[in-house]
Amino acid sequence: MGDGQVTGLITGIERETLDQVRQDCTAAGDALRNAADRVESQLLPLVDDAAITDWVSSGRLTYDLSRAAVTTALGIVRDGFRGVAAHYDDAIWLIDQQSKVEFP
């Protein structure tokens, strides 16, 4: 980055603004990854631990199907968090490239 240059050469964006956007993207990506890790390390095991092995009833089928649905939904949420975090990583890369052009 250039020495003391505060306004971008091409778009006129201020360095402070671009840096803040990068920080916000980094924070959002980190928060999403942390949320995905929490779903995987805390919530999914809770559902797994909720299995009832000695229950024989037609109600158990419904219970087991519900647990499977919750497990699937949590997996989708976890993967969604990770997917959005990856988009923030891409945005950070693009911001870094723009910064090199704006502030050579």
Sequence and secondary structure as in RCSB ss.txt:
>XXXX:A:sequence
MGDGQVTGLITGIERETLDQVRQDCTAAGDALRNAADRVESQLLPLVDDAAITDWVSSGRLTYDLSRAAVTTALG
IVRDGFRGVAAHYDDAIWLIDQQSKVEFP
>XXXX:A:secstr
  SS  B SSS  BHHHHHHHHHHHHHHHHHHHHHHHHIIIIIHHHHHHT  TT  SHHHHHHHHHHHHHHHHHH
HHHHHHHHHHHHHHHHHHHHHHHHHHH  
